[in-house]
Amino acid sequence: MKCLVVDDHPLTRDGTIMALRAVAQEVEVFEAASLEAAQDMLLRIVDPDLILLDLDLEDSKGIATLETLQAWLTERDIAVRIVVLSGHCEPSLVRAVIETCATGFIVKAEARELFQHAIALTLAGGVYIPPLALRAMAPVDQGGSGSQREIVFTPRERDIAALLIKGYTYKRLAQELARQDGGAVISDQTVRAHVGNIAWKLGVTENVKSGVMAEIARRGLTF
């Protein structure tokens, strides 16, 4: 696995890399201190798997950092998960990050063991969202959905969930499914229907895409 750590504080980058090494020594780690440097590095990394991104960099601040990077990646057809690292964890910020196609949110100030757990879950194909934000995004009882029962996804739904946690938009998800199916035409509406089914099984009734991501995080599901 190849991971790019983007943070303008060298000590924070060092700590993040140590956490990565503690849970997966085989991870190949790259570093960047700015958005521009990250873009340059991504052009040189072959098939990157994960970006751990601080939103407040030397040359970009706030949610615009994520939006700019996502747009840049889409233009170049680079498929890579982005997980935000932040010193702030307001539920509104976390929701905005998830809705902007990030696939997780890790708070820098977490205790070392929890930080390492979040990193390990991310590397395993799961979604980590801070508990405070998670309670706001995915209430434990959503309309009697039976949150403790086992959820059984169809193979297609599992494929779609795996792509959702990569941060794919509905359009890009449809394109990837079509590619996997040998070029068959798949519409955005078909994908939305499948995501709707996933949401129903998880008991999500609103903010479907971010709600599904939050519920995946709450249940500790991996894909």
Disulfide bonds with the S-S distance in Angstrom:
none
